């Protein structure tokens, strides 16, 4: 039988425990301490033992959790190797050498080689911003259109989304050849 509070404290949200949840994952996801969770959930004697269907009160801060992520792509001028149209999206769940299913924003086309995401406003339905999860967020960028060359689809190094901060992700595609002397083959 699921356990539910009579009512949650002011400035709290109600969260229904899912099958794979642990109290540690919930605390990490909402960026709150176990102490804060225990204090807000006195209707559950031992929060170490939660069951699917239990309802938890999640204390929320008065200040909203927001972030701005700016992706700036330096691809040079309209010369050889230049591509005009590209888009970006934010993903969570960075796993080295693996593609994840964690895209939490829609794809957004660049304007003057910049894409800006306002979080949480631009988060896809049923997704949440992975605030404060170390090295969990990354950017995926790709070219748009079939007539574009060069074509690219790549990801950035993972980073931590910090609430109430601006995060700038610079990406540089400018390259310059270096000419070196050939070694003698004697």
C-alpha positions as CSV (number, residue, x, y, z in Angstrom):
1,X,0.0,0.0,0.0
2,X,1.5,3.4,-1.0
3,X,2.2,6.0,1.6
4,X,0.9,9.5,1.0
5,X,1.2,12.7,3.0
6,X,-1.9,14.5,4.3
7,X,-0.4,17.6,2.6
8,X,3.1,18.7,1.5
9,X,4.8,21.7,3.1
10,X,4.4,25.1,1.4
11,X,6.7,25.5,-1.7
12,X,6.9,21.7,-2.2
13,X,5.9,19.5,-5.0
14,X,4.5,16.0,-4.8
15,X,6.5,13.2,-6.4
16,X,5.2,9.7,-6.9
17,X,8.0,7.1,-6.5
18,X,8.6,5.0,-9.6
19,X,9.8,1.4,-9.7
20,X,13.5,2.1,-10.2
21,X,13.8,5.1,-7.9
22,X,16.1,5.2,-4.8
23,X,16.0,8.0,-2.3
24,X,19.5,8.9,-3.3
25,X,18.6,9.3,-6.9
26,X,15.6,11.4,-6.0
27,X,17.7,13.7,-3.8
28,X,20.4,14.0,-6.4
29,X,17.8,14.7,-9.2
30,X,16.2,17.5,-7.2
31,X,19.5,18.7,-5.8
32,X,18.4,18.5,-2.1
33,X,19.9,16.8,0.9
34,X,18.6,13.6,2.4
35,X,18.1,15.6,5.6
36,X,15.8,18.0,3.7
37,X,13.9,15.1,2.2
38,X,13.4,13.3,5.6
39,X,12.3,16.6,7.2
40,X,9.6,17.1,4.5
41,X,8.4,13.4,4.5
42,X,7.7,12.5,8.2
43,X,4.8,10.3,6.9
44,X,7.4,7.7,5.9
45,X,9.3,6.3,8.8
46,X,12.3,5.1,6.9
47,X,13.1,6.8,3.7
48,X,15.7,4.2,2.9
49,X,12.8,1.9,2.1
50,X,10.5,3.6,-0.5
51,X,8.1,1.7,-2.7
52,X,6.5,2.5,-6.1
53,X,3.4,4.6,-5.5
54,X,4.7,6.3,-2.4
55,X,4.2,10.0,-2.6
56,X,7.1,12.2,-1.5
57,X,7.1,15.9,-0.7
58,X,10.0,17.6,-2.5
59,X,11.0,20.9,-1.0
60,X,11.6,23.6,-3.6
61,X,13.6,26.7,-3.3
62,X,11.9,30.0,-3.7
63,X,14.4,30.9,-6.4
64,X,13.8,28.9,-9.6
65,X,16.5,26.7,-11.0
66,X,17.4,28.2,-14.3
67,X,20.3,28.1,-16.7
68,X,21.3,29.5,-20.0
69,X,23.5,27.4,-22.3
70,X,25.1,29.2,-25.3
71,X,26.7,27.2,-28.0
72,X,29.0,29.2,-30.3
73,X,30.4,27.5,-33.4
74,X,33.4,29.1,-35.1
75,X,33.4,27.8,-38.6
76,X,35.1,30.5,-40.5
77,X,33.9,32.6,-43.3
78,X,32.1,31.7,-46.5
79,X,35.1,29.9,-48.1
80,X,36.1,26.3,-48.6
81,X,35.0,24.1,-45.7
82,X,32.3,26.6,-44.6
83,X,28.9,25.3,-43.6
84,X,26.0,27.6,-43.1
85,X,23.2,25.7,-41.5
86,X,23.5,23.7,-38.3
87,X,21.5,22.9,-35.2
88,X,22.2,21.8,-31.7
89,X,20.4,19.9,-28.8
90,X,21.2,19.2,-25.2
91,X,21.5,15.7,-23.9
92,X,21.9,14.1,-20.5
93,X,23.4,10.8,-19.5
94,X,26.9,11.2,-21.0
95,X,28.5,7.8,-21.4
96,X,31.9,7.6,-23.1
97,X,31.7,6.1,-26.6
98,X,27.9,5.6,-26.5
99,X,24.9,7.5,-27.9
100,X,22.3,8.1,-25.3
101,X,18.5,8.5,-25.5
102,X,18.7,11.5,-23.2
103,X,17.9,14.5,-25.5
104,X,16.1,16.9,-23.2
105,X,15.7,19.8,-25.6
106,X,14.3,20.1,-29.1
107,X,16.8,20.6,-31.9
108,X,17.4,24.3,-32.4
109,X,18.8,25.9,-35.5
110,X,21.7,28.3,-35.2
111,X,21.3,32.0,-35.8
112,X,24.6,33.7,-36.7
113,X,26.5,30.6,-35.5
114,X,25.0,30.7,-32.0
115,X,22.3,28.6,-30.3
116,X,21.0,29.6,-26.9
117,X,18.9,27.4,-24.7
118,X,16.9,28.9,-21.8
119,X,16.4,26.2,-19.2
120,X,14.0,25.0,-17.9
121,X,11.7,26.8,-20.4
122,X,13.0,24.8,-23.4
123,X,13.0,21.4,-21.9
124,X,11.0,18.7,-23.8
125,X,7.8,17.5,-22.2
126,X,8.4,14.7,-19.6
127,X,12.1,15.5,-19.3
128,X,13.9,17.4,-16.5
129,X,17.0,19.5,-16.5
130,X,19.9,17.4,-15.0
131,X,21.1,20.2,-12.7
132,X,24.2,19.5,-10.6
133,X,24.9,16.0,-12.0
134,X,28.7,16.1,-12.6
135,X,29.8,15.7,-16.2
136,X,26.3,14.5,-17.3
137,X,25.2,17.1,-19.9
138,X,26.6,17.4,-23.4
139,X,25.8,19.2,-26.7
140,X,25.2,17.5,-30.0
141,X,25.6,19.5,-33.1
142,X,24.9,18.6,-36.7
143,X,24.6,20.1,-40.1
144,X,21.2,20.8,-41.7
145,X,20.2,19.9,-45.2
146,X,21.3,17.5,-47.9
147,X,23.1,20.1,-50.0
148,X,25.5,21.1,-47.2
149,X,29.2,20.2,-47.2
150,X,31.1,19.4,-45.1
151,X,28.6,17.3,-43.1
152,X,29.2,16.9,-39.4
153,X,27.4,15.3,-36.4
154,X,29.4,15.5,-33.3
155,X,29.2,15.9,-29.5
156,X,31.1,18.0,-27.0
157,X,32.8,16.9,-23.8
158,X,30.3,16.5,-21.0
159,X,29.8,19.3,-18.5
160,X,27.9,20.0,-15.3
161,X,24.7,22.1,-15.6
162,X,24.8,24.6,-12.7
163,X,21.6,26.3,-11.8
164,X,21.3,30.0,-12.1
165,X,24.4,30.2,-14.3
166,X,25.3,30.9,-17.9
167,X,27.3,28.2,-19.6
168,X,29.2,28.9,-22.8
169,X,30.2,26.0,-25.0
170,X,32.7,27.2,-27.7
171,X,33.3,24.9,-30.6
172,X,36.1,25.8,-33.1
173,X,36.3,24.3,-36.6
174,X,39.0,26.7,-37.9
175,X,42.1,24.8,-38.9
176,X,45.4,26.0,-40.5
177,X,47.9,23.7,-42.2
178,X,51.5,23.6,-40.8
179,X,54.3,23.0,-43.3
180,X,57.2,21.0,-42.0
181,X,60.4,19.9,-43.8
182,X,60.6,16.3,-45.0
183,X,63.1,14.1,-43.2
184,X,66.0,12.8,-45.3
185,X,65.6,9.1,-46.2
186,X,69.3,8.2,-46.2
